Amino acid sequence: MIRIELYRTLHGEIKGFLVKGHAGMAEKGRDIVCAAVSVLTQTVVLGLTQYLGLQPEVKRKKGYLSCLLTQQEHREEVRAIFETMALGLKDIVGQYPDFVQMEEHRR
């Protein structure tokens, strides 16, 4: 099971996420749920770092990716990147609820 946590500010803006686990829907390298979640979340990191030039706190290891942004620059672009990811992840959760779960936290 993939577990996703989205971290929002008290005002509702996403400031980061944590993804851990494996879907277990198919064998390694053929699991479309893992691939979809991985592509969405890793693309956010690329968008923040390479497109916007920001430096989020990113931790990666096998079956684990976290990204936390503390900077306030490019607010609208950051919001668009994070919210687009959230829409994609919610769609995946809706299609594959036995393999991926998502929670949102406000802090």
N, C-alpha and C positions, 0 to 999 in steps of 0.2 A: 504494500500500500504506500502510495506517495502521500505525504502530509505537507500541506502548504499553509504557511501563516503569513498573512499580509499585515503590515504594521502601518496604522494611520495616525495622523496627528489628531488632537481633539477637534480640529476643524474639518477632519475628514480627508485630508490629503495623504496619499500613500507616501511613506518615507522609506520603506524597505520591505523585504520579504525573506522568508526562510523556506527552503524546499528540502525535504529529506525523505529517503527511502526509495524503493523501486516498486513499480506497479505490479509486476509479476503476472502480467497478462500473457506474455510470450517470452521466449528465450531471449537472452541478452543479444542485442543487436537487431532484434526483430520486433521489439515491443513498441508499438505506435504510441501508446499513452506516455511512456517514458520519453520517447523522442519528442512528442509534441510539447510536453511540459518543459523539457530541456531547451528546446529551440526558443520558446517564448521567454523564459527567464534569462537565458544567456544573451538573447538579443537586447533585453533591457540593459544589461551590464554594458554591452557594446554601445548602445545608444547614449548612455550616460557618459561613458568614458571617451569614446572615439568621436561621437557626433557633437556632444556638448562640451567635452573637455573637462568634465567633473571628475572627482576622485572619491567615489563611494567606498565604504569599507566592504570589501568582498572577501569571502572565505569559501574555498572550494576544496572538496575532497570527494572520494567516491561515494555517490549517492547523497551528496549534500552540497547545497549552494545557498549562501546568504549574501544579502546586499542591503546595506544601510546607508542612506544619504543624509548627511547632516548639513550640507551646504544649502544656501537659499537662492543661488543664482538660477537663471533660466526657469523660473517657476512654472510658467505655462507649458513650456516644452517638456519639463520633467513630469508635470501632471499628465500630459498627453501620452507620454511613453508608458508610465506606470498604469494609467487607467486602461490603455489598450491591452496591456498584459493581463490586467485583472479581468477584462471582458473575455479574452481568450481562455484564461484558466477556468472561469466560471462555466464557460461552454463545455470544456473538457470534463469538468466535474459533473455537469448535467448529463453528459453522454456516457460517462464511465464511473458512476458513483461507487462501484465495488472496488475500484482500483486507485482512486484519488479522492482526497478530502481537503477542504479548504476552510480556514477560520480567519476572521478578521479581528484585529485588536486595535483599540484606540488608546493612545498614550499621549 
